[in-house]
Amino acid sequence: YLRSFLKLRSCCTNECFLTEEVPSIIKPSFSRLRVLSLLEYTNLRLPESVECPKQLRYLDVSSTGIKQLPKWVSTLCNLQALILSDCTNLERLPSDMWRFGSLQHLDIRGATSVSHLPKQIGKLKDLQTLTDFVVGKDVGSYPQELRELKEICGKFAIRKLQNVTDPSDACAVDLSNRKFIDDLELEFDSEENNSTKCKEVLENLKPHSDVKSLTIRGYGGATLPKWLGLGCAEYKEIKFLCLSN
């Protein structure tokens, strides 16, 4: 039985397409797969009804045109890595993502159509990689749920910060004590900015002093937060600072 299915990169073209024969080859072994990588297949359509690959550890459908994941994905209790980067048509993540009890890596970089993360994301306590936390407008997970995700490290972004309803909610993220997040991005939608509220939100998102890269986008406040004053004197490890738009 097939255990891994990986796409071979073509040197002739940047676009890749699945033929009808490929899914038929996978299907007999689908329930026993451990690794399934279908990245960059432009015409990818994941089947809605299949025998669930319960042993699947790694699923990569990045840079494809999928709009949503089929229901069987939510039953992958052994899944450790879900890669959805650059899925620009992806509209939402499964509402019951909290079932992914073994998930360690969730990559949604460039999935720009995702408007929020589902509720109870804080139950994924083994998450080490969460590239983007998208704050919904009165829907989905709230920033307070990040309090439970203590293992997040590396590159991390919080987007749509203008949707934070109470600036004090940002304190729960506790960025100042997250020493393993060394590349941080904080993003507001500049067209929906309430400058006073956004200033308070940003003030409550003080990074750890060991952060090496910091990007702030779309911030509409008239002044920078106090923790960014005095030429970043507190941030002696910082190598890159970007204030955009």
C-alpha positions in Angstrom: 0.0 0.0 0.0 1.1 3.6 -0.7 2.2 5.4 2.4 3.4 8.7 0.8 2.3 10.7 -2.2 4.5 13.6 -3.1 4.4 16.0 -6.1 7.5 16.1 -8.2 8.5 19.6 -9.1 8.6 20.3 -12.9 11.4 22.4 -14.4 9.3 23.1 -17.5 6.4 25.0 -16.1 5.2 26.6 -12.9 1.6 25.3 -13.3 0.8 21.7 -12.4 -2.4 19.7 -13.1 -3.8 16.5 -11.9 -5.1 13.9 -14.4 -8.0 11.6 -13.8 -5.5 8.7 -13.5 -3.7 10.1 -10.5 -6.7 10.1 -8.1 -7.5 6.5 -9.2 -4.0 5.4 -8.3 -4.2 7.0 -4.9 -7.7 5.8 -4.0 -7.0 2.1 -3.1 -4.3 3.2 -0.7 -6.0 6.4 0.5 -7.0 5.1 3.9 -3.4 4.1 4.7 -1.6 7.2 3.6 0.8 8.9 6.1 1.9 11.8 3.8 -0.1 13.5 1.1 1.4 16.5 -0.7 -0.6 18.0 -3.5 0.9 21.5 -3.5 0.6 23.6 -6.6 -1.9 21.4 -8.4 -4.0 24.2 -10.0 -7.1 22.1 -10.7 -7.1 20.2 -7.3 -10.4 19.0 -6.0 -10.3 17.0 -2.9 -12.9 14.2 -2.9 -15.9 14.8 -0.6 -16.6 11.1 0.1 -13.6 8.8 0.7 -12.5 6.2 3.2 -10.8 8.5 5.8 -7.0 8.3 5.9 -7.0 8.1 9.7 -3.2 7.6 9.9 -2.4 10.7 7.8 0.3 12.8 9.5 1.0 15.4 6.9 -1.3 17.2 4.4 -0.1 19.8 2.0 -2.5 21.5 -0.4 -0.7 24.8 -0.6 -0.8 27.0 -3.7 -4.0 25.3 -5.0 -7.4 26.7 -5.8 -9.4 25.0 -3.1 -12.2 27.0 -1.5 -12.8 24.8 1.5 -11.6 21.5 3.0 -13.9 18.4 2.8 -15.5 17.2 6.0 -13.4 14.1 6.4 -10.3 16.4 7.0 -11.8 17.2 10.4 -11.6 13.5 11.4 -7.8 13.3 11.0 -7.1 12.8 14.7 -3.4 11.9 14.0 -2.7 14.9 11.7 0.4 16.8 12.7 0.9 19.2 9.9 -1.7 21.1 7.7 -0.1 23.3 5.1 -2.5 25.7 3.3 -0.1 28.5 2.4 -1.0 30.6 -0.6 -4.4 29.1 -1.0 -5.8 32.5 -2.0 -9.3 31.1 -2.7 -9.7 29.3 0.6 -12.6 31.0 2.4 -12.6 29.2 5.8 -11.1 26.5 7.9 -13.2 23.7 9.4 -15.4 24.9 12.2 -14.4 21.8 14.3 -10.7 22.2 14.0 -10.4 21.7 17.7 -10.7 18.0 16.9 -7.1 18.0 15.5 -5.7 17.0 18.9 -2.2 16.1 17.4 -1.8 19.1 15.2 1.6 20.8 15.6 1.9 22.9 12.4 -0.7 25.1 10.8 0.5 27.2 7.9 -2.0 29.6 6.3 0.5 32.2 5.1 -1.0 33.9 2.0 -4.5 32.5 2.5 -5.8 36.0 2.2 -9.5 35.1 1.9 -9.7 33.5 5.3 -11.7 36.0 7.4 -11.2 34.4 10.8 -10.0 31.3 12.6 -12.6 28.9 14.0 -13.7 28.9 17.7 -11.9 26.8 20.2 -8.5 27.1 18.4 -7.0 27.3 21.9 -7.7 23.6 22.4 -4.8 22.8 20.0 -2.3 22.9 22.7 0.4 21.1 20.8 0.6 23.8 18.1 4.2 25.0 17.6 3.7 26.7 14.2 0.7 29.0 13.7 1.7 31.4 11.0 -1.4 33.6 11.1 -4.0 34.3 13.7 -6.9 36.1 12.0 -9.2 38.1 14.3 -12.8 37.8 13.1 -15.4 40.5 13.2 -17.8 39.2 15.9 -17.1 35.6 14.7 -14.5 32.9 15.2 -11.7 32.7 17.8 -10.9 35.6 20.1 -7.4 36.7 20.9 -7.8 35.4 24.4 -7.6 31.8 23.0 -4.0 32.4 22.2 -3.3 32.3 25.9 -3.6 28.5 25.7 -1.2 28.1 22.8 2.1 28.3 24.8 4.3 26.4 22.3 4.1 28.7 19.4 7.5 29.7 18.0 9.3 31.1 15.0 7.3 33.4 12.7 3.9 34.5 13.9 1.4 37.1 12.6 -1.9 38.5 14.1 -4.1 40.0 11.3 -7.2 42.1 11.2 -6.4 43.6 14.6 -9.0 46.3 14.0 -11.6 43.6 14.8 -10.5 43.4 18.4 -13.6 44.6 20.3 -11.9 45.4 23.7 -8.3 46.5 23.7 -7.8 44.7 27.0 -8.3 41.4 25.1 -5.0 41.9 23.5 -3.3 41.6 26.9 -4.3 37.9 27.0 -2.0 37.2 24.1 0.9 37.8 26.4 3.4 38.4 23.7 5.9 39.9 26.1 6.5 36.5 27.6 6.7 34.5 24.3 10.5 34.4 23.9 10.4 31.8 21.1 8.4 34.0 18.7 11.3 35.8 17.0 9.5 37.1 13.9 6.3 39.0 14.6 3.9 40.8 12.4 0.9 42.9 13.7 -1.5 43.9 11.0 -4.5 46.2 11.0 -6.8 46.9 8.0 -6.0 50.6 7.4 -9.4 51.3 5.9 -11.3 50.3 9.0 -9.1 51.8 11.6 -10.4 53.4 14.8 -7.2 55.2 15.7 -7.8 55.5 19.4 -8.8 51.8 19.9 -6.0 50.6 17.6 -3.5 52.6 19.6 -4.6 50.8 22.8 -4.6 47.4 21.1 -1.1 47.9 19.9 0.1 49.1 23.3 -1.1 45.8 24.7 0.8 43.7 22.2 4.3 44.4 23.4 6.6 41.7 22.0 9.3 39.9 24.0 12.6 41.7 24.2 14.3 38.9 22.2 12.3 39.5 19.1 14.5 39.7 16.0 12.0 40.9 13.3 9.0 43.1 13.9 6.5 44.3 11.2 3.5 46.6 11.9 1.1 47.1 9.0 -1.9 49.4 8.6 -1.7 51.0 12.0 -3.8 54.1 12.2 -2.7 55.6 15.5 -1.1 59.1 15.6 1.8 57.9 17.8 3.8 54.7 18.2 3.3 52.6 21.3 5.5 53.4 24.3 7.3 50.1 24.1 8.6 51.1 20.6 9.9 54.4 21.8 13.5 55.5 22.5 14.8 53.8 19.3 13.8 50.3 20.3 16.3 50.5 23.2 14.7 47.5 24.9 15.0 45.3 21.8 18.7 44.7 21.5 18.2 41.5 19.4 16.1 43.2 16.7 17.6 43.1 13.2 14.5 44.1 11.1 11.8 46.7 11.8 9.1 47.5 9.3 6.3 50.1 9.7 4.1 49.8 6.6 1.1 51.8 5.5 
